[in-house]
Amino acid sequence: MAPVMIDVDQLRVRFGDNEVVKGVSFQVPSGGSFGIVGESGSGKSTVLRAMSGLNSAWTGRIAINGQSLGARRDRAFFRTVQMVFQDPYGSLHPRQTIDRILSEPLLVHGISDIERRIEKALAEVALPSTARFRYPHQLSGGQRQRVAIARALISEPETLLLDEPTSALDVSVQAEILNLLADLRERRHLTYILVSHNLAVVTHLCPQVGVMIGGEMVEQLSADDLRSGQTMHPHTAELRALSVDLEEVP
């Protein structure tokens, strides 16, 4: 059995008087992939932001690779844990070339061999070398998300936090990005947490799924059980009924 890479225990997040994450707990094994699904406002993205260090107003325990994390994170954390955001255009600097966007994390972490690493990163996400000196607005939405994934991977992290990484893309492009993420996880033995409102997306990439509503994780189950309707909580059944198709993404 693989060791635990991510251990979240009784995570609570409060904005003023409003508690938006209410005692969420889950574990993800090394090299595993865990999906968090829920409607808008369920707290799923807030969980990811607390884990990534973007939100420090939390209590409970967050541990990655056996190390408990505090509100502030050091540079080593950001080398081993990276996040891919929903909107690739919003997360990429519009006035920087792809070359600059990819070289920046390497410079921050003091990683050498920049030329080779950028070429390798572009190849890994199936982008041509000609994309290197273009700007984000000169690329398609799918290409921009591939750049965002390449930027996340270029410092060779162990864990990726994926916040609705395909929701801003066309359906056909969604499938390409999901298959790319699946291939990268297997090749690099990465650990993923994927947040999405789309059950088909989550079940394609994640063998285990947590369902959130109103800040609580009300059920954890396998993707196979979710597909076959073997759910315990009524909200999970409701989400499944609203999803037109839980088959594998092509």
Secondary structure, DSSP 8 states (H G I E B T S, - for coil): ---EEEEEEEEEEEETTEEEEEEEEEEEETT-EEEEE--TTSSHHHHHHHHHTS---EEEEEEETTEE--SS--HHHHHHEEEE-S-HHHHS-TTS-HHHHHHHHHHHTT---HHHHHHHHHHHTT--GGGGGS-GGGS-HHHHHHHHHHHHHTT--SEEEEESTTTTS-HHHHHHHHHHHHHHHHHHT-EEEEEES-HHHHHHH-SEEEEEETTEEEEEEEHHHHHHT--SSHHHHHHHHH-S--S---
